[in-house]
Amino acid sequence: MHENDIARVIVDAAFRVHRALGPGLLESVYHRVFAYELSKRGLKVLSEVPIPIQYDNITFEEGFRADLIVEDKVIVELKSVAQLKPVHKKQLLTYLRLADKRLGLLINFNEALIKHGIVRVVNRLPE
């Protein structure tokens, strides 16, 4: 399955979870329910995945933790904040580069309309 096909399923799942739960819950609640919803749709979902980083010829085995990696292709970063900041998008782009992935979705469940809380971030993804 191509990254864009996976992203369509992820976005649809985000709409379903947001419609059922609404905004205002803790990120950990959305994380658990969203991972379940993706798995229910037949996608392979890894949660809190440690991603190593290299610095000064040293590998740090846990440079950061990706919220979700779907089908080993798409990183999903979940938020439940009043407003996404530009740094959130920059962080996801850095995660994509370090994990050698081409597509990421930043999803803020604290929006009144979930469509305003979904940001697509690409790293060398051909159209």
N, C-alpha and C positions, 0 to 999 in steps of 0.2 A: 504494500500500500504506500503510495506517495505521501509526502509530508502534507500537501494541500488537502488530500482526501482525509487524512487523520485530523487535520485542523477543523474540517467541516463537522466531523463527529464530535470533537471537543467543544466547539462553539454550541452545537445543538444541546449537548449535555449541560453546558453552563446555563443555557436558557431554562432547561427543565429544572435544574437544582434551584436557580434563583426564583423561578416562578413558585416552586413549592415552599421554599424557606424565607424568601424575601431578604432585604438587606438588614444589617445591624447585628449579626452574630459574630462570634470570634472566628478568626481565620482558621483555627484548628477544626472547628465544626464543618466549615465548607470543605476543608481539605479532606476530611474523612468521608463525607457524603459524596463529594465529587469523584474521588478515587473509586468509590464503590460504583457510582453511576457509569464511569468509563469501563470498569471491569465487566459490569453487567452487559455492556454493549459489545463485549468480546474483544476489547483492546487489552494488550499487555501493559500494565501500569506498574511502575516502580516508584516508591514513595521515599522521600528524604534520602536521595541518592548522593553519597559522598563523591565529589569530583576532585581528583588530585590536581595540583598546580605545580609548575616547575619555576624555580627562581634560583638564579646563581648556581646552576648545575645541580640543584638539590630538588628532589621530588617530595612535596608535602602531600601525603596521601589523602588528607581531607582539607582541601583548600576552601571548599564551601559545600553546602548541601542543596541540591536541586529539589524543589518541592515535589514535582512529578516529572518523570520521563515516560512518555507514551510511545509504545512500539519501538523503543530505542532510537527514535527519530526526532521527537518534538519535546522540548522542555516547556513545562507549564509552571509559571510562577503565580501563586495565588496571593491575593491581598484582600483585606477588609479594612480599608482606610477611607477617611473623608474624601480624599482626592489623590489620584496618582500624581507623582512628581516626576520631573524629567529624569531624575537619578534612577528611578525604578526601571525605566526603559534601558538606560545605560548599563545597569547591573545585569539585566537579562542578556543584552548583547555580549557583555564580557563572559557570562556563563556559557553562551553559545560557542564563543571562540575557544574557551578553555576546554569545553566538553567535545569540541569538534562536531557540533550539530548545526543544522542549517536553518531551523525554524523554531521560534519560541512564541508562546502566547502569554501575555500578562493579563490576568483576569482579576478585576476588583469587584468583589461581590457586594460591596457597600454602596453601590449606585442604585438610584431609584429604578433606572432602566439599565439592564445588564449590557445592552448594546453600547452604552457609553463607557462601560468599564472593561472592554476587551481591546487590547492593543496587540497587533501582530508585529513581530520583530524578526528580521531575516539576517542571515549571515551566509553570504555566497549562495543563496538559493536561486537556481535558474527558474525562470517562469515557465 
